[in-house]
């Protein structure tokens, strides 16, 4: 379980290839443990196609910090 809760404002501190270019962006936690592997779903990072299609982006807790 992560220390993030739905509604928390978070900033991306690092991102893998699937979220390249989102470092430094701030969004809102949409769902914790969005994937079975414990990733965090974040909305409002950017309006690019990857987020638009799913409605959110997923990150590992270590890739985020509270804003």
N, C-alpha and C positions, 0 to 999 in steps of 0.2 A: 504494500500500500504506500502511495506517495504522500508527501506533505502538502500537495495541492488539492484544492477543493473547487467544485463547480462555482464559477463566478470570479475566481481569483484572476487578477491581471498579471500576466507573465511576459517576460522578455526572453527571446531566443538568444542563448549565449553561444551555441554551436549547432550545426545542422549537418546531416548527412546529405548524400547526393539527391535524394528525393525531395529535400527541402532547401536546396542550394539557393543562396541569395536572400534567405530570410533572417540571417543573423542580425541582431539589433532591433528587429521588429517586435512590436508588442501586440498581444491579443488577449482573449479571455478564455479561461478553461471552460470547455463545453462539457467534457466528460472525463472522469479519471478512469484509468485502466480500460481505455477504449478498445484495446486489442487484448487478446488473451495473454500476451507477453508483458503487459503492464505499462504500455505507452499511454500518454496523455493526449486527448483531443483538444485542440485549440482553434477557436474561431477568430476571424478578424485580422489575421496576419497579413494577408494580401488578397487581391481579387483575381489572381491568376488562375488558370484553368484547373490546376491540381486541387485548389481549395474550393473552387466553384462547383466542381463535379461532386465531390464528397460532402461539401459543406463545412469541412474542417481540415486541419493538418494534424498529423500525429508526431509526437516527439517523446523521447525518453526523458524521465524526470531530470537526469543529469544535464540535459540540453537546455533547461529552462531555469529562470530565477524569477522570484516575485518582483513585480514592477513597483 
